[in-house]
Amino acid sequence: MTKYANNIGVRVPELLLPNKDVDMTKWAVVACDQFTSQPDYWNETEKIVGDAPSTLRIMLPELYLDKPDEAERIASINAHMKEYVEKGVLENKGEGFAYVVRSVDGKTRKGLIVALDLENYDYTKGSTTLIRATEGTIVERIPPRLRIRKDAPLEMPHILVLIDDPERTVIEPIGEKLDKTEKLYDFDLMQKGGHIKGYLVKDEGQIKGAIDALTALIDKDAYAKKYNTDQAPLLFAMGDGNHSFATAKANWEQIKKTLSPEEAANHPARYALVELENVHDSGIEFEPIHRVVFGVDTHKAIAWLSEKLSEQNGETEMHLYGSKAERDDAMAANACSKCHLLPFMIKEGYGYFKVSDPAAQLEVGTLQNALDIFIKETDGATIDYIHGEQVVDELGRKDNNIGFILPNMGKSAFFKTVIFDGALPRKTFSMGEANEKRYYLECRKISK
């Protein structure tokens, strides 16, 4: 490991992959936190897998969390992990990264499987660690996940971690030299998951090149110029699976208490397996998540929000029109580089707030900061988070509702926002639909 020593918390893992006799189409299963309200999806997955070796046997769909048979399921998970290792279902591919190509729904994205040091991660508000959460971490979600991980001998990643690499210096160069790289897998994923290919990166030059390129991203002078700040650098931003990463952190903190400093330095549970992706990859799309508020006196609510936005940010105007076209024309005429325009709709028409000097980097932050207080202080008011403008329009135009449309977040704004504002407001963006999320494939030992 010393030949890859670095100060950015990257560990070159020893990857475990199924042997050549395992049917990969049955082995790979989507992340546990997907389809949590759709038991039919998981029932169909059971039928597809049957008795074949599968990651379905070494993970717990969150659909089954806190159910009466949870302890029995966790015991089965640990037993299957042990069996897969002892019977050679999983083979140690040695030390290396995995270069991954995922194609689904007409989009292709590239990734790099690495292990990250949990000592460089802190999900609390105001964190300045190299690895940071991008949305608020709900600590109540950690204990049930910790019950699964604490005695597990293996881990599998469904965690996606983003890097801000507009010049494409870290992941993409590896993809240009695959002719002499061992292919790990190449198959169609079940249940409309698209296609995936993986390659084992063992070449020392490529590994060191990727680590050096990652290190260069937080070079003090380059970082200060890029973000116009002298704050502690952010290198790795959680894109998906933050609560799983937070669970790995909680598990490590418990284990660390039982170890000497020498033992803690190299214990496998100190690291967590993730897939790094470049936020500038053309296959990554951020989709906005809109808001609908239900059960309010709309005109009183609009007046209250206008006042609260002014209190939180400074000068705020509210305009209301009879049609969407009128509203959109007015917004186009009043757009400015610094201000935030927050369009909404109610039964009587279409309007927008113009916040001239917003305190937050993104429109979603400006709006959510006011909505959080409004929902808390208004009896009967509820909020939902909606994909798709048409649905928001239909719901927002009903009696006692308000719909809010939010713009897409530009990729160039993502890291800057986390650096200056901290974790983004919940439900800021989505990185694709459920079938586009990561499927479990690679494994790694996390116990001695």
C-alpha positions as CSV (number, residue, x, y, z in Angstrom):
1,M,0.0,0.0,0.0
2,T,2.9,2.4,0.7
3,K,3.7,2.8,-3.0
4,Y,0.3,4.5,-3.4
5,A,0.6,6.6,-0.2
6,N,-1.2,10.0,-0.5
7,N,-2.7,12.7,1.7
8,I,-6.1,12.8,0.1
9,G,-7.6,9.7,1.7
10,V,-7.6,7.4,-1.4
11,R,-6.9,3.7,-0.8
12,V,-6.3,1.3,-3.7
13,P,-8.6,-1.6,-2.7
14,E,-8.4,-5.4,-3.1
15,L,-11.6,-6.1,-5.1
16,L,-13.6,-9.2,-4.9
17,L,-15.6,-10.2,-8.0
18,P,-17.8,-13.3,-8.8
19,N,-16.0,-16.2,-10.5
20,K,-16.5,-17.0,-14.2
21,D,-19.3,-19.5,-13.5
22,V,-21.6,-16.9,-11.8
23,D,-24.4,-15.4,-13.9
24,M,-23.7,-11.7,-13.7
25,T,-27.3,-10.8,-14.8
26,K,-28.5,-12.4,-11.6
27,W,-25.6,-11.3,-9.4
28,A,-26.0,-7.5,-9.9
29,V,-29.0,-5.9,-8.0
30,V,-30.0,-2.3,-7.7
31,A,-29.1,-0.2,-4.6
32,C,-31.1,-1.1,-1.5
33,D,-32.6,2.4,-1.1
34,Q,-34.6,2.2,-4.4
35,F,-38.2,1.1,-5.0
36,T,-38.8,1.3,-1.3
37,S,-42.6,1.6,-1.9
38,Q,-42.8,-1.0,-4.6
39,P,-42.7,-4.6,-3.3
40,D,-43.5,-5.9,-6.7
41,Y,-40.1,-4.8,-7.9
42,W,-38.3,-6.8,-5.3
43,N,-40.7,-9.8,-5.7
44,E,-39.8,-9.8,-9.4
45,T,-36.1,-9.5,-8.5
46,E,-36.5,-12.6,-6.3
47,K,-38.0,-14.5,-9.2
48,I,-35.2,-13.5,-11.5
49,V,-32.4,-14.5,-9.1
50,G,-33.9,-17.8,-7.9
51,D,-31.2,-19.9,-6.2
52,A,-28.3,-18.3,-8.1
53,P,-25.5,-16.4,-6.3
54,S,-26.5,-12.8,-6.1
55,T,-25.9,-9.6,-4.2
56,L,-29.6,-9.8,-3.4
57,R,-28.5,-12.3,-0.7
58,I,-25.9,-10.0,0.8
59,M,-27.9,-6.8,1.1
60,L,-31.2,-5.7,2.6
61,P,-33.7,-3.8,0.5
62,E,-34.9,-0.9,2.7
63,L,-38.4,-2.0,2.0
64,Y,-37.7,-4.6,4.7
65,L,-36.0,-2.3,7.3
66,D,-37.6,-2.5,10.8
67,K,-39.8,-5.4,9.8
68,P,-40.3,-8.3,12.3
69,D,-37.9,-10.6,10.4
70,E,-35.2,-8.0,10.0
71,A,-32.8,-9.8,12.4
72,E,-33.3,-13.1,10.6
73,R,-32.6,-11.4,7.2
74,I,-29.4,-9.8,8.6
75,A,-28.1,-13.1,9.9
76,S,-28.8,-14.6,6.5
77,I,-26.8,-11.8,4.8
78,N,-23.7,-12.4,7.0
79,A,-24.0,-16.1,6.4
80,H,-24.1,-15.7,2.6
81,M,-21.2,-13.3,2.7
82,K,-19.1,-15.9,4.6
83,E,-20.2,-18.6,2.2
84,Y,-19.5,-16.7,-0.9
85,V,-15.9,-16.1,0.2
86,E,-15.2,-19.6,1.6
87,K,-16.7,-21.4,-1.4
88,G,-14.9,-19.2,-4.0
89,V,-18.0,-17.6,-5.4
90,L,-16.1,-14.4,-4.9
91,E,-12.5,-14.2,-6.1
92,N,-9.8,-11.7,-5.0
93,K,-8.7,-9.7,-8.0
94,G,-5.9,-8.1,-6.1
95,E,-5.1,-4.5,-5.6
96,G,-6.5,-2.1,-8.2
97,F,-9.2,0.3,-9.2
98,A,-12.2,-0.6,-11.4
99,Y,-13.0,1.6,-14.4
100,V,-16.8,1.4,-15.0
101,V,-18.9,2.3,-18.0
102,R,-22.7,2.5,-17.4
103,S,-25.2,3.0,-20.2
104,V,-28.9,3.4,-19.4
105,D,-31.8,5.3,-21.0
106,G,-29.6,6.8,-23.7
107,K,-27.0,8.1,-21.4
108,T,-23.5,6.8,-20.7
109,R,-21.3,7.7,-17.7
110,K,-17.9,6.6,-16.5
111,G,-16.7,5.9,-13.0
112,L,-13.7,4.7,-11.0
113,I,-14.1,2.4,-8.0
114,V,-11.8,3.4,-5.2
115,A,-11.8,3.2,-1.4
116,L,-12.0,6.5,0.6
117,D,-10.7,7.1,4.1
118,L,-13.6,7.7,6.5
119,E,-11.3,9.8,8.7
120,N,-11.6,12.4,6.0
121,Y,-15.4,12.6,6.2
122,D,-17.8,14.5,8.5
123,Y,-21.4,14.9,7.6
124,T,-22.2,17.5,10.2
125,K,-23.2,21.1,9.2
126,G,-20.2,23.3,8.6
127,S,-17.8,20.4,7.9
128,T,-14.5,21.3,6.2
129,T,-13.3,17.8,5.5
130,L,-12.1,16.6,2.1
131,I,-15.2,14.4,1.8
132,R,-18.6,16.1,2.5
133,A,-22.3,15.4,2.5
134,T,-24.1,17.5,-0.1
135,E,-27.5,17.2,1.5
136,G,-28.5,17.1,5.2
137,T,-27.8,13.8,6.8
138,I,-30.8,12.4,8.8
139,V,-29.0,10.8,11.7
140,E,-32.1,8.7,12.6
141,R,-31.5,6.8,9.3
142,I,-28.1,5.5,10.5
143,P,-28.9,3.0,13.3
144,P,-31.0,0.6,11.3
145,R,-28.3,0.6,8.5
146,L,-25.6,0.1,11.2
147,R,-27.3,-3.1,12.3
148,I,-26.6,-4.5,8.9
149,R,-23.0,-3.4,8.6
150,K,-21.6,-3.9,12.1
151,D,-21.1,-7.7,11.8
152,A,-20.8,-7.9,8.0
153,P,-17.4,-9.2,6.7
154,L,-17.9,-7.6,3.3
155,E,-19.1,-4.3,1.8
156,M,-20.5,-3.4,-1.6
157,P,-20.7,0.1,-3.0
158,H,-23.8,1.8,-4.3
159,I,-22.3,5.1,-3.2
160,L,-21.5,7.7,-6.0
161,V,-19.0,10.4,-5.1
162,L,-18.5,13.4,-7.4
163,I,-15.3,15.2,-8.2
164,D,-15.1,18.6,-10.0
165,D,-12.8,17.9,-12.8
166,P,-13.7,20.1,-15.9
167,E,-10.4,19.3,-17.6
168,R,-11.2,15.5,-17.3
169,T,-7.8,14.6,-15.8
170,V,-8.7,11.8,-13.3
171,I,-11.1,9.2,-14.7
172,E,-11.2,9.9,-18.5
173,P,-7.5,9.2,-19.2
174,I,-7.9,5.6,-18.0
175,G,-10.8,5.1,-20.4
176,E,-8.5,5.9,-23.3
177,K,-6.1,3.0,-22.5
178,L,-8.3,0.0,-22.0
179,D,-6.8,-2.2,-24.8
180,K,-4.4,-3.9,-22.3
181,T,-6.8,-3.7,-19.3
182,E,-8.5,-6.9,-17.9
183,K,-12.3,-6.7,-18.5
184,L,-14.1,-7.7,-15.3
185,Y,-17.6,-7.8,-16.6
186,D,-19.8,-6.8,-19.6
187,F,-23.5,-7.5,-19.4
188,D,-27.1,-6.2,-19.3
189,L,-28.4,-5.3,-15.8
190,M,-31.8,-6.7,-14.8
191,Q,-35.0,-4.7,-14.5
192,K,-34.3,-2.0,-17.1
193,G,-30.9,-1.1,-15.5
194,G,-29.2,-0.8,-18.9
195,H,-25.7,-2.1,-19.6
196,I,-22.5,-2.1,-17.6
197,K,-18.8,-2.8,-18.4
198,G,-16.0,-2.9,-15.9
199,Y,-12.2,-3.1,-16.2
200,L,-9.5,-3.9,-13.6
201,V,-7.0,-1.0,-13.4
202,K,-3.7,-2.5,-12.0
203,D,-1.2,-0.5,-13.9
204,E,0.9,1.4,-11.4
205,G,1.3,4.4,-13.7
206,Q,-2.4,4.7,-14.2
207,I,-3.2,4.4,-10.5
208,K,-0.5,6.9,-9.5
209,G,-1.7,9.2,-12.4
210,A,-5.3,9.2,-11.1
211,I,-4.1,9.9,-7.5
212,D,-1.8,12.7,-8.6
213,A,-4.6,14.2,-10.7
214,L,-7.0,14.1,-7.7
215,T,-4.3,15.7,-5.6
216,A,-3.8,18.5,-8.2
217,L,-7.5,19.3,-7.9
218,I,-6.9,20.7,-4.4
219,D,-3.6,22.4,-5.1
220,K,-3.8,25.5,-2.9
221,D,-3.2,28.1,-5.7
222,A,-5.3,26.3,-8.3
223,Y,-8.2,25.7,-5.8
224,A,-8.1,29.4,-4.7
225,K,-8.3,30.6,-8.3
226,K,-11.0,28.1,-9.2
227,Y,-13.4,28.9,-6.4
228,N,-12.2,32.3,-5.2
229,T,-11.7,31.1,-1.6
230,D,-9.1,30.2,0.9
231,Q,-11.4,27.8,2.7
232,A,-10.3,24.2,3.5
233,P,-10.6,22.3,0.2
234,L,-13.5,20.0,-0.8
235,L,-12.4,17.2,-3.0
236,F,-15.1,14.6,-2.8
237,A,-18.8,15.5,-2.7
238,M,-21.4,12.9,-2.0
239,G,-23.6,12.4,-5.1
240,D,-25.7,9.3,-4.0
241,G,-25.7,7.0,-1.0
242,N,-24.7,9.6,1.7
243,H,-26.5,7.7,4.4
244,S,-24.7,4.5,3.5
245,F,-21.4,6.4,3.7
246,A,-22.5,7.9,7.0
247,T,-23.3,4.4,8.3
248,A,-19.8,3.2,7.3
249,K,-18.4,6.1,9.2
250,A,-20.5,5.3,12.3
251,N,-19.4,1.6,12.1
252,W,-15.7,2.7,11.9
253,E,-16.0,5.0,14.9
254,Q,-17.3,2.1,16.9
255,I,-14.5,-0.3,15.7
256,K,-11.8,2.3,16.2
257,K,-12.5,2.5,19.9
258,T,-11.3,-1.1,20.3
259,L,-8.0,-0.6,18.4
260,S,-4.6,0.7,19.1
261,P,-3.4,3.6,16.9
262,E,-1.2,1.2,14.9
263,E,-4.2,-1.2,14.3
264,A,-6.5,1.7,13.4
265,A,-4.1,3.0,10.7
266,N,-4.7,0.2,8.4
267,H,-7.9,-1.5,9.5
268,P,-10.0,-2.3,6.4
269,A,-13.2,-0.8,8.0
270,R,-11.5,2.6,8.0
271,Y,-12.2,2.8,4.3
272,A,-15.4,2.6,2.3
273,L,-15.7,1.5,-1.4
274,V,-17.3,4.1,-3.7
275,E,-17.6,4.9,-7.3
276,L,-16.0,8.3,-8.2
277,E,-17.7,10.2,-11.1
278,N,-16.8,13.5,-12.7
279,V,-19.7,16.0,-12.2
280,H,-18.8,17.2,-15.8
281,D,-19.4,13.7,-17.4
282,S,-22.0,14.2,-20.1
283,G,-23.8,11.1,-18.9
284,I,-24.6,12.8,-15.5
285,E,-27.7,14.9,-15.5
286,F,-29.1,16.9,-12.6
287,E,-32.8,17.0,-12.6
288,P,-34.6,19.7,-10.6
289,I,-37.0,18.7,-7.9
290,H,-40.0,21.1,-7.5
291,R,-42.2,21.9,-4.5
292,V,-46.0,22.0,-3.9
293,V,-47.4,23.4,-0.7
294,F,-50.9,22.1,0.3
295,G,-53.6,23.2,2.6
296,V,-53.0,27.0,2.9
297,D,-54.8,30.3,2.3
298,T,-52.8,31.0,-0.9
299,H,-52.9,34.8,-0.8
300,K,-51.9,35.0,2.9
301,A,-49.2,32.5,2.2
302,I,-47.7,34.5,-0.6
303,A,-47.7,37.6,1.4
304,W,-46.1,35.8,4.3
305,L,-43.4,34.3,2.0
306,S,-42.7,37.7,0.4
307,E,-42.1,39.2,3.8
308,K,-39.9,36.3,5.0
309,L,-37.9,36.3,1.8
310,S,-37.2,40.0,2.4
311,E,-36.3,39.4,6.0
312,Q,-33.8,36.7,5.0
313,N,-32.3,38.2,1.9
314,G,-33.2,41.9,1.5
315,E,-35.5,43.5,-1.2
316,T,-38.1,41.1,-2.6
317,E,-40.8,41.8,-5.1
318,M,-43.9,39.7,-5.8
319,H,-45.7,39.8,-9.1
320,L,-48.9,37.9,-10.2
321,Y,-50.3,37.4,-13.7
322,G,-53.3,35.9,-15.3
323,S,-51.4,33.5,-17.5
324,K,-48.1,31.5,-17.5
325,A,-47.0,33.2,-20.8
326,E,-47.4,36.7,-19.2
327,R,-45.5,35.5,-16.1
328,D,-42.7,34.0,-18.2
329,D,-42.3,37.1,-20.3
330,A,-42.1,39.3,-17.2
331,M,-39.5,37.1,-15.7
332,A,-37.4,37.2,-18.9
333,A,-37.6,41.0,-18.8
334,N,-36.6,41.2,-15.2
335,A,-33.8,38.6,-15.1
336,C,-30.4,39.7,-13.7
337,S,-27.1,38.0,-13.0
338,K,-27.3,38.1,-9.2
339,C,-31.0,38.0,-8.4
340,H,-33.2,34.9,-7.9
341,L,-36.5,34.5,-9.6
342,L,-38.9,32.1,-7.9
343,P,-41.9,31.2,-10.1
344,F,-45.1,29.9,-8.6
345,M,-48.7,29.1,-9.5
346,I,-52.0,29.2,-7.6
347,K,-55.6,28.8,-8.7
348,E,-55.9,32.5,-9.6
349,G,-52.8,32.7,-11.8
350,Y,-49.0,32.6,-12.2
351,G,-46.5,34.7,-10.3
352,Y,-43.0,35.0,-9.2
353,F,-40.8,36.4,-6.4
354,K,-37.8,38.5,-7.4
355,V,-35.1,38.3,-4.7
356,S,-32.5,41.0,-5.6
357,D,-29.7,40.1,-3.2
358,P,-30.1,36.4,-2.2
359,A,-28.1,35.0,0.7
360,A,-28.0,31.5,-0.8
361,Q,-26.0,30.4,-3.9
362,L,-29.0,28.6,-5.5
363,E,-32.7,29.4,-5.9
364,V,-33.7,26.3,-4.1
365,G,-31.8,27.5,-1.0
366,T,-33.5,30.9,-1.1
367,L,-36.9,29.3,-1.4
368,Q,-36.4,26.4,1.0
369,N,-35.1,28.6,3.8
370,A,-38.4,30.4,3.8
371,L,-40.6,27.4,3.2
372,D,-39.1,25.5,6.1
373,I,-40.2,28.2,8.5
374,F,-43.6,28.6,6.8
375,I,-44.5,24.9,7.1
376,K,-43.4,24.8,10.7
377,E,-45.5,27.8,11.7
378,T,-48.6,27.2,9.6
379,D,-51.2,24.7,10.9
380,G,-52.3,22.2,8.3
381,A,-49.7,23.2,5.7
382,T,-47.8,20.3,4.1
383,I,-45.2,20.1,1.4
384,D,-44.3,17.5,-1.3
385,Y,-41.3,17.3,-3.6
386,I,-42.3,16.7,-7.2
387,H,-40.5,15.7,-10.5
388,G,-41.9,17.3,-13.6
389,E,-43.3,20.8,-14.2
390,Q,-46.6,19.6,-15.6
391,V,-47.5,17.7,-12.4
392,V,-46.5,20.8,-10.3
393,D,-48.8,23.0,-12.5
394,E,-51.7,20.6,-12.1
395,L,-51.4,20.4,-8.4
396,G,-50.4,24.0,-7.8
397,R,-53.6,25.3,-9.6
398,K,-55.9,23.5,-7.2
399,D,-57.7,25.2,-4.3
400,N,-55.5,26.0,-1.3
401,N,-52.2,24.9,-3.0
402,I,-49.1,26.6,-4.3
403,G,-46.7,25.1,-6.8
404,F,-43.1,26.3,-7.0
405,I,-40.9,25.6,-10.1
406,L,-37.1,25.5,-9.6
407,P,-34.5,25.8,-12.3
408,N,-32.0,23.0,-13.0
409,M,-28.7,23.4,-11.1
410,G,-25.8,23.9,-13.4
411,K,-22.9,21.5,-12.9
412,S,-20.5,24.3,-12.5
413,A,-22.5,25.6,-9.5
414,F,-22.6,22.3,-7.6
415,F,-19.2,22.3,-5.8
416,K,-19.2,26.1,-5.3
417,T,-22.6,25.9,-3.6
418,V,-21.5,23.1,-1.2
419,I,-18.3,25.0,-0.5
420,F,-20.0,28.3,0.4
421,D,-23.4,27.2,1.6
422,G,-22.6,23.8,3.1
423,A,-25.0,20.9,2.5
424,L,-27.7,21.7,-0.1
425,P,-31.3,21.9,0.9
426,R,-33.0,18.5,0.9
427,K,-34.5,17.4,-2.4
428,T,-32.3,19.9,-4.4
429,F,-31.7,17.6,-7.3
430,S,-31.9,14.0,-8.6
431,M,-29.1,12.1,-10.4
432,G,-31.6,10.1,-12.4
433,E,-34.5,7.7,-11.9
434,A,-34.4,4.6,-9.7
435,N,-33.3,2.2,-12.5
436,E,-30.3,4.5,-13.2
437,K,-28.9,4.1,-9.7
438,R,-25.9,2.0,-9.0
439,Y,-26.2,-1.8,-9.0
440,Y,-24.2,-3.8,-6.5
441,L,-21.2,-5.6,-8.2
442,E,-17.8,-5.3,-6.6
443,C,-17.1,-6.4,-3.0
444,R,-14.4,-5.7,-0.5
445,K,-13.5,-7.2,2.9
446,I,-14.0,-4.9,5.9
447,S,-13.2,-7.3,8.7
448,K,-9.8,-8.6,9.7
